[in-house]
Amino acid sequence: MPESISPALARRIALGAQGFAGPPRSTAVGTRTLRSTIDRLGLVQIDSVNVFERSHYLPLFARLGGYDKVLLDRLTLGADAPYLEYWAHEAAFIPRDAWPLFRWRMEAHRAKHATDEDAWVHHNAAMLDWVRELLREEGPLKASEIEHDANVRRGPWWGWSDVKRALEVLFLYGEVVTAGRDRFERRYALAEQVLSPEVYGREVTRPDAIRELVRRAAAAQGVATLADLADYFRIKPQTAVRQAVEELVDAGELEPVAVGGWDRRGGPQEAWLHHEARRPRSISGAALLSPFDPVVWFRDRALRMFGLHYRIEIYTPAPKRVYGYYVLPVMIDGEIVARVDLKSDRQRGVLRVQSAWFERGHDDGLARGLRPAGDDEISMRLALLLQETARWQGLDEVSVVDRGTLSAPLAVALDSPLLSADSAPAMGTTPHGDGPQALSGDTQEMLG
């Protein structure tokens, strides 16, 4: 019989695997700590919407507290940085030596295009050849540096030119890789120009690669269902994931467990525990979670693990939004107790809380505007976290807009006036940048 694990222990195991179980830091965060944290996660998802902060900076802040973002830039944005980009979950930074583990995905994209006569690549072979040759002669290059009549954006926000589309197709195939970013715009180069011969020449069979990715997903999640393991690196079909799980169970790296409450369709879900997973007795501390943090990015797991029903509302028209534009779950001592919609008003030096909400069951009377009774109250803990966040962002103060069940007690905890929702600066209703959401739609179009 599989070992039985309580939902609370499963949650602590998962958070411990994600790097939330360590003691508070007493020293400054350096490059070595950043690297070990990224390697523990296996990847860091990218999104360029920066109304508060670009998403890839946030998982490190959630786990480590304030750090120098320049250090992370050196690890991710340089031409020869130890991390580069690929579609590992959505667009994500991955360790450079993990790139060969996705060759099967690159080949699958190429094969799909080859059998789809309506795919963009079938009508633009000359453009692909031209871009290849240009990169061979002049790369690395940003899309904006390429002079061509077809290098004209089409459509609103993130409409791609044919040159950009060609670059992204070749990136999808693995012929082209990222050679860092400049002002957050990708630089592209032929893979053989950037990767070491050892990495570029390494061949990994599809079963071996999927087994290794499932192993890494299991280590990063601690305890997981089949769907959790498949989603971490977006592996399809799940039959391939199951085969990898069975092999890892046989090797003693995964152990079947039963988690109370993890039910589906009236019965318990299968789950597996990584053999090196820690079993923390408690999780302490407060953290803001990016919408693209591995703790919450798979919404089914977030609901099962925390009871959190979470959807990002960037693409929802403003009048139809429930919680706000860029809403981050708030985790305190291992439970998600609130969510806040944040904006960094860099011109005024203010971290603006556009709205703040208690999660159901965590209002403990504070929604009535009572002053917190002590440091353990949600509003006080959140106030301290937001003040730390503002300092990390180089902002001078935190202001709170009167929207949401937590806004009034949060303003009291911050000793800050509560701003009228009517007087607060309006948020835009459209995203910007070339983050995963923006890219994924165009990628689907490329894939036919």
PAMARBA-74579 format. One record per residue (C-alpha): residue number from 1; residue in one letter; x, y, z negated. Coordinates in Angstrom, 3 decimals, decimal comma, padded with zeros to 6 digits, m for minus. Example, Ala and Ser with C-alpha at 12.3 -4.5 7.8 and 13.67 -1.06 7.14 Angstrom:
<sites>
SITE    n  res         X         Y         Z
SITE    1    A   012,300  m004,500  m007,800
SITE    2    S   013,670  m001,060  m007,140
</sites>
This chain:
<sites>
SITE    n  res         X         Y         Z
SITE    1    M   000,000   000,000   000,000
SITE    2    P   001,284   003,515   000,796
SITE    3    E   002,217   005,677  m002,165
SITE    4    S  m000,585   008,049  m003,193
SITE    5    I   000,341   011,741  m003,422
SITE    6    S  m001,858   014,513  m004,770
SITE    7    P  m002,636   017,524  m002,548
SITE    8    A  m000,769   019,793  m004,983
SITE    9    L   002,373   017,656  m004,839
SITE   10    A   002,132   017,433  m001,054
SITE   11    R   001,992   021,211  m000,902
SITE   12    R   005,050   021,551  m003,158
SITE   13    I   006,954   018,981  m001,102
SITE   14    A   006,110   020,844   002,102
SITE   15    L   007,151   024,208   000,684
SITE   16    G   010,317   022,729  m000,755
SITE   17    A   011,230   021,355   002,658
SITE   18    Q   010,618   024,826   004,100
SITE   19    G   013,049   026,454   001,679
SITE   20    F   010,694   027,916  m000,921
SITE   21    A   011,766   025,834  m003,942
SITE   22    G   015,127   027,387  m004,743
SITE   23    P   015,889   029,768  m007,622
SITE   24    P   015,727   033,541  m007,036
SITE   25    R   018,809   034,834  m005,250
SITE   26    S   021,336   036,765  m007,305
SITE   27    T   023,741   037,605  m004,456
SITE   28    A   023,407   039,310  m001,100
SITE   29    V   022,264   037,184   001,818
SITE   30    G   025,108   036,484   004,214
SITE   31    T   025,489   034,848   007,592
SITE   32    R   026,073   031,388   006,130
SITE   33    T   022,774   031,516   004,214
SITE   34    L   020,879   032,745   007,262
SITE   35    R   022,289   029,921   009,353
SITE   36    S   021,519   027,236   006,792
SITE   37    T   017,937   028,508   006,525
SITE   38    I   017,400   028,520   010,292
SITE   39    D   018,926   025,064   010,544
SITE   40    R   016,586   023,831   007,810
SITE   41    L   013,609   025,109   009,819
SITE   42    G   014,996   023,834   013,112
SITE   43    L   013,740   026,859   015,041
SITE   44    V   012,450   030,394   014,584
SITE   45    Q   009,522   031,469   016,724
SITE   46    I   009,799   034,738   018,645
SITE   47    D   007,160   037,383   019,113
SITE   48    S   007,938   040,931   020,131
SITE   49    V   004,905   042,693   018,645
SITE   50    N   006,522   045,051   016,160
SITE   51    V   003,634   046,998   014,647
SITE   52    F   005,041   045,792   011,311
SITE   53    E   008,179   043,825   012,222
SITE   54    R   009,165   041,425   014,985
SITE   55    S   008,120   038,004   013,832
SITE   56    H   011,468   036,192   013,939
SITE   57    Y   012,843   038,390   011,155
SITE   58    L   010,014   037,492   008,780
SITE   59    P   010,520   033,771   007,937
SITE   60    L   014,017   034,599   006,671
SITE   61    F   012,690   037,480   004,566
SITE   62    A   009,929   035,257   003,149
SITE   63    R   012,477   032,698   001,962
SITE   64    L   015,491   034,855   001,109
SITE   65    G   014,219   038,326   000,346
SITE   66    G   015,831   041,434   001,768
SITE   67    Y   018,764   040,897   004,117
SITE   68    D   020,653   042,827   006,773
SITE   69    K   018,820   042,260   010,054
SITE   70    V   022,019   043,077   011,950
SITE   71    L   023,394   039,764   010,701
SITE   72    L   020,473   037,879   012,239
SITE   73    D   020,846   039,851   015,466
SITE   74    R   024,453   038,658   015,722
SITE   75    L   023,276   035,066   015,344
SITE   76    T   020,472   035,292   017,907
SITE   77    L   020,851   038,195   020,326
SITE   78    G   024,474   037,935   021,443
SITE   79    A   025,519   036,292   024,707
SITE   80    D   027,515   033,617   022,865
SITE   81    A   025,426   033,515   019,679
SITE   82    P   024,975   030,147   017,926
SITE   83    Y   021,231   030,275   018,658
SITE   84    L   019,561   030,646   022,024
SITE   85    E   016,001   030,481   023,310
SITE   86    Y   013,767   027,841   024,723
SITE   87    W   010,130   026,763   024,600
SITE   88    A   010,645   024,601   021,529
SITE   89    H   007,319   025,415   019,876
SITE   90    E   006,375   028,573   021,658
SITE   91    A   009,318   030,763   022,639
SITE   92    A   011,838   030,204   019,846
SITE   93    F   015,452   030,514   018,814
SITE   94    I   017,021   027,064   018,473
SITE   95    P   020,543   025,895   017,620
SITE   96    R   022,617   025,944   020,783
SITE   97    D   023,469   022,258   020,446
SITE   98    A   019,725   021,382   020,313
SITE   99    W   019,190   022,569   023,894
SITE  100    P   019,803   019,103   025,452
SITE  101    L   016,960   017,685   023,333
SITE  102    F   014,529   019,559   025,561
SITE  103    R   015,804   018,335   028,938
SITE  104    W   012,843   015,962   029,155
SITE  105    R   010,516   018,946   028,822
SITE  106    M   012,429   020,846   031,482
SITE  107    E   012,167   017,882   033,815
SITE  108    A   008,461   017,484   033,056
SITE  109    H   007,803   021,092   034,067
SITE  110    R   009,726   020,605   037,302
SITE  111    A   007,863   017,366   038,058
SITE  112    K   004,487   018,981   037,415
SITE  113    H   005,266   021,800   039,813
SITE  114    A   006,493   019,347   042,440
SITE  115    T   003,088   017,671   042,607
SITE  116    D   001,025   020,864   042,525
SITE  117    E   000,845   022,464   045,947
SITE  118    D  m000,879   025,514   044,472
SITE  119    A   001,944   026,209   042,025
SITE  120    W   003,722   029,539   042,468
SITE  121    V   007,053   027,813   043,117
SITE  122    H   005,793   026,178   046,335
SITE  123    H   005,273   029,567   047,939
SITE  124    N   008,351   031,296   046,552
SITE  125    A   011,279   028,953   047,158
SITE  126    A   013,233   031,747   048,847
SITE  127    M   012,848   033,967   045,776
SITE  128    L   014,086   031,191   043,504
SITE  129    D   017,128   030,615   045,725
SITE  130    W   017,863   034,340   045,847
SITE  131    V   017,694   034,678   042,048
SITE  132    R   019,935   031,633   041,564
SITE  133    E   022,560   033,080   043,888
SITE  134    L   022,363   036,534   042,317
SITE  135    L   022,940   035,101   038,846
SITE  136    R   025,815   033,003   040,166
SITE  137    E   027,489   036,119   041,549
SITE  138    E   026,528   038,776   038,980
SITE  139    G   024,967   037,147   035,894
SITE  140    P   024,078   037,480   033,102
SITE  141    L   021,359   039,970   034,017
SITE  142    K   018,163   041,408   032,604
SITE  143    A   015,118   041,354   034,844
SITE  144    S   015,108   045,157   034,828
SITE  145    E   018,670   045,217   036,222
SITE  146    I   017,735   043,284   039,360
SITE  147    E   017,035   045,430   042,403
SITE  148    H   014,450   043,899   044,714
SITE  149    D   011,255   045,067   046,363
SITE  150    A   009,390   042,299   044,518
SITE  151    N   010,662   043,428   041,114
SITE  152    V   007,542   045,458   040,335
SITE  153    R   005,323   044,658   037,370
SITE  154    R   001,706   043,855   038,166
SITE  155    G  m001,260   044,217   035,857
SITE  156    P  m001,486   045,639   032,317
SITE  157    W   000,834   045,085   029,338
SITE  158    W   003,026   042,185   030,426
SITE  159    G   002,235   041,616   034,110
SITE  160    W   005,298   040,027   035,652
SITE  161    S   007,041   040,828   038,919
SITE  162    D   008,005   037,975   041,221
SITE  163    V   011,619   038,407   040,110
SITE  164    K   010,659   038,020   036,452
SITE  165    R   008,479   035,034   037,341
SITE  166    A   011,375   033,383   039,174
SITE  167    L   013,648   033,906   036,183
SITE  168    E   011,076   032,392   033,850
SITE  169    V   010,500   029,392   036,123
SITE  170    L   014,226   028,683   036,209
SITE  171    F   014,349   029,201   032,440
SITE  172    L   011,524   026,686   032,082
SITE  173    Y   013,498   024,199   034,203
SITE  174    G   016,692   024,687   032,196
SITE  175    E   018,620   025,984   035,210
SITE  176    V   018,728   029,372   033,505
SITE  177    V   019,257   030,074   029,810
SITE  178    T   019,166   033,171   027,697
SITE  179    A   022,410   035,054   027,273
SITE  180    G   021,178   037,201   024,412
SITE  181    R   018,877   040,192   024,451
SITE  182    D   019,371   043,932   024,913
SITE  183    R   016,725   046,160   023,286
SITE  184    F   014,879   042,882   022,909
SITE  185    E   014,816   042,280   026,670
SITE  186    R   016,180   038,885   027,657
SITE  187    R   019,403   038,484   029,587
SITE  188    Y   019,420   035,496   031,914
SITE  189    A   022,349   033,403   033,139
SITE  190    L   022,821   030,085   034,840
SITE  191    A   023,097   027,379   032,214
SITE  192    E   026,593   026,375   033,275
SITE  193    Q   027,754   029,985   032,844
SITE  194    V   026,728   030,149   029,188
SITE  195    L   026,663   026,662   027,691
SITE  196    S   029,789   024,770   026,751
SITE  197    P   030,590   021,753   028,946
SITE  198    E   029,798   019,523   025,983
SITE  199    V   026,292   020,946   025,537
SITE  200    Y   025,544   021,437   029,232
SITE  201    G   026,721   017,964   030,157
SITE  202    R   024,996   016,114   027,325
SITE  203    E   022,229   013,822   028,550
SITE  204    V   019,599   012,584   026,084
SITE  205    T   016,897   010,157   027,155
SITE  206    R   013,319   011,187   026,565
SITE  207    P   012,654   008,584   023,815
SITE  208    D   015,890   009,454   022,019
SITE  209    A   015,201   013,193   022,251
SITE  210    I   011,638   012,861   020,987
SITE  211    R   012,749   010,649   018,118
SITE  212    E   015,348   013,230   017,100
SITE  213    L   012,831   016,080   017,344
SITE  214    V   010,330   014,129   015,241
SITE  215    R   013,096   013,451   012,702
SITE  216    R   013,830   017,173   012,496
SITE  217    A   010,140   018,031   012,264
SITE  218    A   009,699   015,527   009,426
SITE  219    A   012,661   016,947   007,515
SITE  220    A   011,376   020,500   007,986
SITE  221    Q   007,855   019,630   006,808
SITE  222    G   008,617   017,153   004,029
SITE  223    V   005,278   015,391   004,318
SITE  224    A   003,214   015,436   007,488
SITE  225    T   000,492   013,856   009,569
SITE  226    L   000,991   012,682   013,142
SITE  227    A  m000,543   015,920   014,420
SITE  228    D   001,781   017,971   012,190
SITE  229    L   004,831   016,161   013,542
SITE  230    A   003,663   016,544   017,139
SITE  231    D   002,882   020,247   016,805
SITE  232    Y   006,202   021,311   015,278
SITE  233    F   007,995   020,980   018,614
SITE  234    R   004,771   020,753   020,673
SITE  235    I   005,362   017,149   021,763
SITE  236    K   002,801   015,467   023,991
SITE  237    P   001,390   012,876   024,163
SITE  238    Q   000,987   011,866   020,541
SITE  239    T   001,636   008,263   021,553
SITE  240    A   005,291   009,240   022,057
SITE  241    V   005,318   010,792   018,591
SITE  242    R   003,796   007,662   017,065
SITE  243    Q   006,462   005,495   018,670
SITE  244    A   009,149   007,763   017,214
SITE  245    V   007,476   007,648   013,785
SITE  246    E   007,375   003,850   013,826
SITE  247    E   011,073   003,720   014,689
SITE  248    L   011,906   006,181   011,894
SITE  249    V   009,836   004,148   009,434
SITE  250    D   011,748   001,015   010,472
SITE  251    A   015,000   002,912   009,932
SITE  252    G   013,922   003,962   006,431
SITE  253    E   013,836   007,669   007,258
SITE  254    L   010,054   008,021   006,927
SITE  255    E   007,734   006,442   004,364
SITE  256    P   003,944   006,112   004,827
SITE  257    V   001,989   007,923   002,104
SITE  258    A  m001,645   008,719   001,350
SITE  259    V  m002,430   012,325   000,436
SITE  260    G  m005,652   012,937  m001,443
SITE  261    G  m008,035   015,190   000,452
SITE  262    W  m006,219   014,872   003,745
SITE  263    D  m009,246   013,371   005,428
SITE  264    R  m010,466   013,422   008,978
SITE  265    R  m013,699   012,103   010,415
SITE  266    G  m014,684   010,638   007,076
SITE  267    G  m011,460   008,771   006,366
SITE  268    P  m007,915   009,434   005,126
SITE  269    Q  m005,349   010,647   007,623
SITE  270    E  m002,090   008,797   008,039
SITE  271    A   000,839   010,742   006,629
SITE  272    W   004,571   010,228   006,219
SITE  273    L   007,132   011,431   003,690
SITE  274    H   010,684   012,227   004,754
SITE  275    H   013,154   010,111   002,810
SITE  276    E   015,165   013,124   001,644
SITE  277    A   012,165   015,270   000,705
SITE  278    R   012,396   016,893  m002,706
SITE  279    R   009,476   016,830  m005,133
SITE  280    P   009,564   020,252  m006,818
SITE  281    R   007,726   020,562  m010,109
SITE  282    S   006,691   024,084  m009,233
SITE  283    I   007,014   026,757  m006,580
SITE  284    S   007,589   030,305  m007,765
SITE  285    G   007,885   033,665  m006,097
SITE  286    A   005,902   035,813  m003,704
SITE  287    A   006,199   035,889   000,080
SITE  288    L   004,612   037,430   003,137
SITE  289    L   004,117   034,852   005,881
SITE  290    S   004,348   035,827   009,524
SITE  291    P   001,488   034,544   011,708
SITE  292    F   004,251   032,498   013,372
SITE  293    D   005,844   031,085   010,229
SITE  294    P   006,040   027,264   010,293
SITE  295    V   004,065   027,163   007,042
SITE  296    V   000,942   028,503   008,784
SITE  297    W   001,525   028,343   012,552
SITE  298    F  m000,380   025,037   012,884
SITE  299    R  m003,788   026,227   011,730
SITE  300    D  m005,112   022,708   011,001
SITE  301    R  m002,222   022,097   008,594
SITE  302    A  m002,699   025,518   006,952
SITE  303    L  m006,370   024,704   006,361
SITE  304    R  m005,587   021,237   005,029
SITE  305    M  m002,652   022,364   002,886
SITE  306    F  m003,929   025,675   001,503
SITE  307    G  m007,610   025,895   002,374
SITE  308    L  m006,587   028,812   004,616
SITE  309    H  m008,775   029,493   007,630
SITE  310    Y  m006,498   031,765   009,626
SITE  311    R  m006,677   033,313   013,064
SITE  312    I  m004,558   036,162   014,381
SITE  313    E  m006,750   038,987   015,682
SITE  314    I  m004,355   040,976   017,858
SITE  315    Y  m006,345   040,084   020,953
SITE  316    T  m009,737   040,604   019,307
SITE  317    P  m011,390   043,965   020,121
SITE  318    A  m011,121   046,242   017,082
SITE  319    P  m014,858   046,302   016,232
SITE  320    K  m014,921   042,500   016,095
SITE  321    R  m011,890   041,998   013,856
SITE  322    V  m012,613   040,487   010,465
SITE  323    Y  m009,354   041,161   008,611
SITE  324    G  m007,220   043,390   010,845
SITE  325    Y  m004,719   043,693   013,676
SITE  326    Y  m001,535   042,071   012,306
SITE  327    V  m002,540   040,125   009,217
SITE  328    L  m000,058   038,211   007,079
SITE  329    P  m001,020   035,582   004,487
SITE  330    V   000,348   036,287   001,009
SITE  331    M   001,776   033,310  m000,870
SITE  332    I   002,303   033,550  m004,625
SITE  333    D   003,689   030,608  m006,597
SITE  334    G   002,908   028,154  m003,825
SITE  335    E  m000,685   029,215  m003,168
SITE  336    I  m002,007   031,537  m000,489
SITE  337    V  m003,993   034,037  m002,512
SITE  338    A  m004,454   037,024  m000,218
SITE  339    R  m003,873   038,466   003,230
SITE  340    V  m002,767   041,954   004,253
SITE  341    D  m002,770   043,867   007,534
SITE  342    L   000,516   045,780   007,688
SITE  343    K   001,884   048,590   009,823
SITE  344    S   005,327   050,145   009,538
SITE  345    D   004,795   053,863   010,107
SITE  346    R   008,421   054,571   010,875
SITE  347    Q   007,945   058,257   011,703
SITE  348    R   006,446   058,986   008,274
SITE  349    G   008,550   056,437   006,378
SITE  350    V   005,478   054,599   005,109
SITE  351    L   004,518   050,932   004,936
SITE  352    R   000,796   051,167   005,522
SITE  353    V  m001,526   048,473   004,203
SITE  354    Q  m004,321   048,748   006,760
SITE  355    S  m006,447   046,293   004,803
SITE  356    A  m005,993   043,873   001,908
SITE  357    W  m008,143   040,876   001,023
SITE  358    F  m008,305   038,302  m001,723
SITE  359    E  m008,596   034,749  m000,510
SITE  360    R  m011,792   033,122  m001,689
SITE  361    G  m011,447   031,920  m005,256
SITE  362    H  m008,599   034,304  m006,095
SITE  363    D  m010,399   037,564  m006,794
SITE  364    D  m010,406   036,923  m010,584
SITE  365    G  m012,390   040,063  m011,205
SITE  366    L  m009,809   042,417  m009,733
SITE  367    A  m011,987   043,110  m006,703
SITE  368    R  m014,130   045,177  m009,075
SITE  369    G  m011,251   047,631  m009,415
SITE  370    L  m009,950   046,580  m012,836
SITE  371    R  m006,372   047,444  m013,709
SITE  372    P  m004,160   044,318  m013,667
SITE  373    A  m003,667   042,808  m017,099
SITE  374    G  m000,046   041,799  m016,494
SITE  375    D   002,717   041,036  m014,019
SITE  376    D   001,112   037,735  m013,079
SITE  377    E  m001,977   039,306  m011,581
SITE  378    I  m002,217   039,096  m007,820
SITE  379    S  m002,411   042,832  m007,214
SITE  380    M   000,670   043,551  m009,328
SITE  381    R   002,702   040,752  m007,769
SITE  382    L   001,684   041,899  m004,308
SITE  383    A   002,521   045,507  m005,131
SITE  384    L   006,050   044,526  m006,135
SITE  385    L   006,405   042,429  m002,980
SITE  386    L   005,250   045,292  m000,761
SITE  387    Q   007,653   047,708  m002,440
SITE  388    E   010,490   045,266  m001,761
SITE  389    T   009,262   044,916   001,816
SITE  390    A   009,225   048,680   002,314
SITE  391    R   012,819   048,945   001,066
SITE  392    W   013,873   046,175   003,453
SITE  393    Q   012,184   048,067   006,284
SITE  394    G   013,910   051,315   005,306
SITE  395    L   010,591   052,933   004,381
SITE  396    D   010,066   055,229   001,411
SITE  397    E   006,593   054,382   000,182
SITE  398    V   003,574   052,102   000,448
SITE  399    S   000,096   053,429   001,127
SITE  400    V  m003,193   051,535   001,025
SITE  401    V  m006,250   052,054   003,200
SITE  402    D  m009,625   051,457   001,590
SITE  403    R  m010,550   048,330   003,490
SITE  404    G  m010,853   044,856   001,989
SITE  405    T  m011,586   043,328  m001,403
SITE  406    L  m008,009   043,748  m002,630
SITE  407    S  m007,362   047,313  m001,471
SITE  408    A  m008,610   049,139  m004,593
SITE  409    P  m006,757   047,043  m007,203
SITE  410    L  m003,656   047,056  m005,009
SITE  411    A  m003,693   050,861  m004,873
SITE  412    V  m004,001   050,923  m008,684
SITE  413    A  m001,046   048,544  m009,028
SITE  414    L   001,014   050,740  m006,712
SITE  415    D  m000,129   053,893  m008,515
SITE  416    S  m001,004   055,204  m005,070
SITE  417    P  m004,102   057,049  m003,824
SITE  418    L  m006,534   054,928  m001,848
SITE  419    L  m006,788   056,326   001,676
SITE  420    S  m010,121   056,584   003,393
SITE  421    A  m010,452   054,131   006,258
SITE  422    D  m011,755   057,002   008,400
SITE  423    S  m008,639   059,092   007,820
SITE  424    A  m006,106   056,313   008,428
SITE  425    P  m004,260   056,353   011,781
SITE  426    A  m006,069   054,100   014,238
SITE  427    M  m004,407   050,916   015,373
SITE  428    G  m004,204   050,099   019,061
SITE  429    T  m006,368   047,335   020,428
SITE  430    T  m003,807   045,772   022,714
SITE  431    P  m000,516   043,959   022,117
SITE  432    H   002,815   044,963   023,561
SITE  433    G   006,080   043,271   024,300
SITE  434    D   006,828   039,887   025,851
SITE  435    G   006,223   037,606   022,875
SITE  436    P   004,876   034,068   022,924
SITE  437    Q   001,236   035,030   023,369
SITE  438    A   002,050   037,268   026,279
SITE  439    L   004,370   034,720   027,835
SITE  440    S   002,213   031,677   027,328
SITE  441    G  m000,584   032,895   029,565
SITE  442    D   001,810   033,541   032,440
SITE  443    T   003,553   030,249   031,832
SITE  444    Q   000,249   028,432   032,111
SITE  445    E  m000,332   030,242   035,400
SITE  446    M   003,102   029,127   036,616
SITE  447    L   002,272   025,599   035,630
SITE  448    G  m000,890   025,752   037,664
</sites>
